[in-house]
Amino acid sequence: MTSTISTSTNSTNKAYFVLARRRERRRNLESNQTSPLSSEKGVEATNHTSTESLKGEEAAATTGRPTVTPTIGNSERRQDQEKANNYLSQRRARRRRAKELQPSTLVEKIETTPPPKPASVEKSPTVIPVMREPQRLIVLISDGVSDRKQASNQSRALQLLKTKNVIYVSVDGMDPNQRARRNELFGVSGIRANYPQFFLEQKDGTTAFVGDWEVIEGINDSSALPAETIEAFPDLMTWDRVFGNLVDSFDE
């Protein structure tokens, strides 16, 4: 009789325990439904917890021993919620980028983009007035120049003048008989031991420094521009503007 009462009491306690666990599970589910989750992962975690709770209840009802089911803490839920928010924000950002890269958007951007402005012709820093009076072109060179770059520039300059049929007078800086004239030209340009150098001499003896090989190369490039471009820039140095009316001597 005593064993029968004990067995009945144990069964009653087990039933109470199962009912208590089910009521607790329902309250947890209701509380989770009232507070919206921002991610599917949180819902899956809640369902997983509920499933584990049901398994624990079934095990407790079968064996008579309460089973402790793992629960998700607040810190873990916050971490999961932050991960879900980051995931959703990344998806929204990818969708915005995809919309921006649609063909129609690209066409609109291309159509609305103003055409680039035409590049202006850079003016030469050296401005030589256009002279229609007779003038002489003096080229300061050095037959014994040892610098490879200067020797190359000098050779190219002389070849260009020959191709353009430009009249000039050369002054050799290595010639002892022309050393005084070389020093005078060095004083006009303010540059020493650098070849070649180009000067324009007027009939009254005044001499103007034109520039080095780079300036002559720029004059040659500018002369190849279209006529309307040259007319639009009156200060642009060309062969005709700089070396117009050249003579080899002022003797009549």
Secondary structure, 3 states (H helix, E strand, C coil): CHHHHHHHHHHHHHHHHHHHHHHHHHHHHHHHHHCCCCCHHHHHHHHHHHHHHHHHHHHHHHHCCCCCCCCCCHHHHHHHHHHHHHHHHHHHHHHHHHHHCCHHHHHHHHHHCCCCCCCCCCCCCCCCCCCCCCEEEEEEECCCCCCHHHHHHHHHHHHHHHHCCCCCEEEECCCHHHHHHHHHHHHHHCCCCCCCEEEEEECCCCEEEEECHHHHHHHHHHHCCCHHHHHHCCCCCCHHHHCCCECCCCCC
